[in-house]
Amino acid sequence: MPLTKAIMLGGIGGIAVPFTMSGIDGPLSGMLGTILIHGPGGTAVPWSWPVFCVVTLAAWCLLQAAR
C-alpha cells in the first residue's frame, strides 16, 4: 500500500502548496499564481501538477525504503 499512501501525500502537497502560496503576499506568490507549464500541442498544465508528482515520487521512495 505504499503507492496509495504516496498518492494521498502527493495530493495533499499538490493542494496545500498552492493554497499556502496564495495566502502569502509577495512577488513569488503572484508569480506562482500565474505560471503555467506549456507542453506540446498548445497544452498548459498548472504548476501544482509537478508539485503533486514530485511529492508523490518522494513519498513513495521513502515509504519503499521504510519497508
N, C-alpha and C positions, 0 to 999 in steps of 0.2 A: 503493500500500500504506500510506499514512499512517493510514487508518482502522483497519486491522488492528493497526498498532503502537500507536495511541492506545488501542484497546480493551485491549490487553495491559497498557499502563501504567496504565490505569484499574482493571483487575482487580488489579494489584499494589497500587495505592493503596487500593482497597476492602478488601483483605485485610490489608495492612500497618498501616494507621492504627488499626483496631480492635484488632489484635493488640498493637501498641505501647502503646495506651492501657490495655489490660488489665494490662500489666506495671507500670504506674505506680500507686503507692498514694497516693490523694488524693481530694478531693471531686469533681473533674472526671471522673476515670476512673470513679468509681461512678455518677455521673450519666449519662455516656455509655453505660455498660453497660446501663442500664435504659430508655433513650429509644427510643420507637417513634414513628414519624410516622404519625398516623392519617389515613386518607383516606376517601373516600366509601364508603358501604355497609358500614361497620364494618371495612374493611381496615386493616391495620397493616404498615408497612414498616420494617425495621431501619434505623438511621441510616447504616449503611455503604453503602447503595444510592445515596443522594445524593452521598456521597463518590466513589463509582465514577463517577457521571455527570459530576460537576464535573471530576474529574481527566481523564476521557476527553475531555471537550469542550476543556479547556485544552490537553491534549497534541495533539489533532487540530488546533487552531488554530495552535499553534506549529509543528507539522510541515508544515502547509499553507503557513505563512509562510516556512518554510525552503526550500521548493521553489523 
